[in-house]
Amino acid sequence: MDMLSALADLGVAADTLSAAENQRLDRDGFLPLPGILRQSEVDSLNARLAALTDAEGDRAGLEVHQETGTDRLADLVNKDPIFYVCFSHPRVLAAMRHVLGEFKLSSLNSRAALPGQGHQSLHADFGEPVSAGAYRVCNSIWLLDDFTADNGATRVVPGSHRRATMPAQEMPDPAGSHPEEVQLIAPAGTVVIFNSHLWHGGTLNRSDRPRRAMHGYFCQRDLPQQLDQNAYLRRTTYERLSPAQRFVLGVTEPPTS
Ligand SMILES: O=C(O)CCC(=O)C(=O)O
């Protein structure tokens, strides 16, 4: 299996994203893909995430990261086949191919910003700036609630992925607002691809309900993953996945247990 065969097997074609969509992703650093999930699918994902959050309690998210004021879960790859869409959807994979070339999943997590919480500093999801075009990581945020101006919708600074700097190099306080920032306001079921070198962050959830989303985070194939998929992959998961899905996860050998 190689990248092109895996993408073809998963339904990615040359025109899966239009030229205009690719140009928008290059220019702005983010691209909303509306209507990827139906409301019934959003409801099923939310129900499964709620059950996992209850079951995992204080351990929830520990495989990658816990964050005050949020409910996080990590390693969703191994927690239910319902989540496989996040690393198999042709439109998402076409975007990753466009930004990263040879890529694999880095991690698949969820994040719900709780009422009165969720604000983050502007940041990039990579430790150092990279030159425009030499992108190493790219994210996809799966909206499981309508993202509104008030409920903690992610903010981004359009075009900042091309600046080759980090927010702290240009802003006195990256927790503050940036004059060019915009919020990702879109209905549940949308997936927003965002170049992870784009300055972005969660905002304060001023509503009385959690703002739920999943993050399918991808990296170039030569990078270490945020969650080592070979180390974590369960035998049952391996057996359920197609060869192309295993390739996207960067899984090389069957797990021993
Ligand atoms: O969930 C969000 O709105 C963004 C989260 C984010 O950027 C992060 O956790 O690094």
Ligand as a Chemical Component Dictionary entry (heavy atoms), coordinates in Angstrom:
data_LIG
# 
_chem_comp.id                   LIG 
_chem_comp.type                 NON-POLYMER 
_chem_comp.pdbx_formal_charge   0 
_chem_comp.three_letter_code    LIG 
# 
loop_
_chem_comp_atom.comp_id 
_chem_comp_atom.atom_id 
_chem_comp_atom.alt_atom_id 
_chem_comp_atom.type_symbol 
_chem_comp_atom.charge 
_chem_comp_atom.model_Cartn_x 
_chem_comp_atom.model_Cartn_y 
_chem_comp_atom.model_Cartn_z 
_chem_comp_atom.pdbx_ordinal 
LIG O1 O1 O 0 -11.780 23.245 19.924 1  
LIG C1 C1 C 0 -11.410 24.334 19.494 2  
LIG O2 O2 O 0 -12.169 25.274 19.276 3  
LIG C2 C2 C 0 -9.942  24.572 19.207 4  
LIG C3 C3 C 0 -9.063  23.732 20.084 5  
LIG C4 C4 C 0 -7.605  23.941 19.866 6  
LIG O3 O3 O 0 -7.160  24.691 19.054 7  
LIG C5 C5 C 0 -6.673  23.181 20.704 8  
LIG O4 O4 O 0 -7.092  22.514 21.646 9  
LIG O5 O5 O 0 -5.449  23.258 20.427 10 
# 
loop_
_chem_comp_bond.comp_id 
_chem_comp_bond.atom_id_1 
_chem_comp_bond.atom_id_2 
_chem_comp_bond.value_order 
_chem_comp_bond.pdbx_ordinal 
LIG O1 C1 DOUB 1 
LIG C1 O2 SING 2 
LIG C1 C2 SING 3 
LIG C2 C3 SING 4 
LIG C3 C4 SING 5 
LIG C4 O3 DOUB 6 
LIG C4 C5 SING 7 
LIG C5 O4 DOUB 8 
LIG C5 O5 SING 9 
# 
